[in-house]
Amino acid sequence: MTSAETGDAGSEPRVSAAVAPAAVAVEGLTHRYGPRIIHEDLSFTVGTGRILGLLGKNGVGKTTLIKILMGFLAPNAGRCRVLGEPSHRLSPATKRRIGLVFEGHLAYDFLSIAETERFFAAWYPRWRRDLFYDLVDRLDLPRTHRVGHLSEGQRSQVVLATVMAQDPDLLILDDYTMGLDAGYRRLFLDFLVHFARADGKTLLVTSHVVQDMERLVDDVLILRRGSPPLQTTLDDFLGRFRRYRLPAEAVPAALPPSCETLHALQPEVDGSLSVFAFAEPAAVSAALAGHGLNAGMLIETPMTLEDAFVGYTGTY
Ligand SMILES: Nc1ncnc2c1ncn2[C@@H]1O[C@H](COP(=O)(O)OP(=O)(O)OP(=O)(O)O)[C@@H](O)[C@H]1O
């Protein structure tokens, strides 16, 4: 038993949730693998009916966090409540309300598509056969086709359909893109958005295809190793986090350090400089001028979520 206080019954987390009660509430979570700290004093919420994108570079601890939320892993410290229950003591009824797509997802190779549908239907009281076949029939394969004979992307489609058909209240998708082609990814995203919005579902999604998140999420939780996480709405992040560009002729050999105003300075291959900041142009210009740079040539340039994510977390 670890010193985890995950979800002490009766003690509600003191997190500032925008929507209460939160579908997921994490407070003060710390997790280590041996001496390596993966999460330290992490707190966040996923509001009921919200779609949260969990973003972060490789190895930052997204899957670890999901394993903790599902009760597969006990953290060293902190409280995690999922659908109102401590994550390490989820009741079978609550587990049935959670749809999970995870690396190494469950699919039985020896079953056919139709047998897969019948097998999983038996476990879930709200099973949506219509949803399952809505997604799976697009494969244009006979329902007698064996799962073991599907391509990687086709298999992923069956897994995603299986999870959606469970009609979960909370859907956790850990990198759902697994071999999906661009068309199916788009289709599945549209399905997900419709599914979530129509029925007030809560989604927690990770994906390295960050541009997909822009079409999907309400909120972002961005994890960075050694720094506090950022949780905010997508609109707030994209509205406040800005990129400015200085042309090559205004870029000195020695760059100023990042600071509260200048979140990151990134030299580009053409010699120009990208400056990322949660600040208005005047404040950024003043900060650059304070370091002797010619900020008169600073231009703000629009960003996608992927640009903003890379600017916020760095390229490596
Ligand atoms: N069982 C384990 N024992 C020791 N270290 C582990 C274990 N599981 C994961 N790690 C390490 O913990 C860190 C976080 O891993 P995790 O899989 O949670 O990251 P992630 O953000 O999901 O990464 P990715 O985006 O690459 O999938 C990594 O450095 C990983 O090597």
PDBQT file of the ligand as one rigid body, heavy atoms in Angstrom, charges set to zero:
ROOT
HETATM    1  N1  LIG A 401       6.128   0.897 -15.279  1.00  0.00    +0.000 N 
HETATM    2  C1  LIG A 401       7.039   1.850 -15.458  1.00  0.00    +0.000 A 
HETATM    3  N2  LIG A 401       8.217   1.817 -14.792  1.00  0.00    +0.000 NA
HETATM    4  C2  LIG A 401       9.138   2.787 -14.946  1.00  0.00    +0.000 A 
HETATM    5  N3  LIG A 401       8.993   3.857 -15.759  1.00  0.00    +0.000 NA
HETATM    6  C3  LIG A 401       7.836   3.938 -16.450  1.00  0.00    +0.000 A 
HETATM    7  C4  LIG A 401       6.817   2.947 -16.342  1.00  0.00    +0.000 A 
HETATM    8  N4  LIG A 401       5.789   3.306 -17.159  1.00  0.00    +0.000 NA
HETATM    9  C5  LIG A 401       6.155   4.462 -17.742  1.00  0.00    +0.000 A 
HETATM   10  N5  LIG A 401       7.379   4.846 -17.328  1.00  0.00    +0.000 N 
HETATM   11  C6  LIG A 401       8.091   6.078 -17.694  1.00  0.00    +0.000 C 
HETATM   12  O1  LIG A 401       7.303   7.164 -17.220  1.00  0.00    +0.000 OA
HETATM   13  C7  LIG A 401       7.299   8.234 -18.159  1.00  0.00    +0.000 C 
HETATM   14  C8  LIG A 401       5.870   8.573 -18.536  1.00  0.00    +0.000 C 
HETATM   15  O2  LIG A 401       5.348   7.520 -19.331  1.00  0.00    +0.000 OA
HETATM   16  P1  LIG A 401       3.906   7.622 -19.988  1.00  0.00    +0.000 P 
HETATM   17  O3  LIG A 401       3.699   6.377 -20.781  1.00  0.00    +0.000 OA
HETATM   18  O4  LIG A 401       2.919   7.933 -18.939  1.00  0.00    +0.000 OA
HETATM   19  O5  LIG A 401       4.107   8.887 -20.927  1.00  0.00    +0.000 OA
HETATM   20  P2  LIG A 401       3.157   9.455 -22.078  1.00  0.00    +0.000 P 
HETATM   21  O6  LIG A 401       3.021  10.914 -21.838  1.00  0.00    +0.000 OA
HETATM   22  O7  LIG A 401       1.912   8.664 -22.180  1.00  0.00    +0.000 OA
HETATM   23  O8  LIG A 401       4.100   9.216 -23.343  1.00  0.00    +0.000 OA
HETATM   24  P3  LIG A 401       3.742   9.021 -24.902  1.00  0.00    +0.000 P 
HETATM   25  O9  LIG A 401       3.228  10.343 -25.365  1.00  0.00    +0.000 OA
HETATM   26  O10 LIG A 401       5.076   8.712 -25.502  1.00  0.00    +0.000 OA
HETATM   27  O11 LIG A 401       2.749   7.910 -25.012  1.00  0.00    +0.000 OA
HETATM   28  C9  LIG A 401       8.166   7.777 -19.325  1.00  0.00    +0.000 C 
HETATM   29  O12 LIG A 401       9.458   8.306 -19.149  1.00  0.00    +0.000 OA
HETATM   30  C10 LIG A 401       8.192   6.265 -19.192  1.00  0.00    +0.000 C 
HETATM   31  O13 LIG A 401       9.399   5.749 -19.683  1.00  0.00    +0.000 OA
ENDROOT
TORSDOF 0
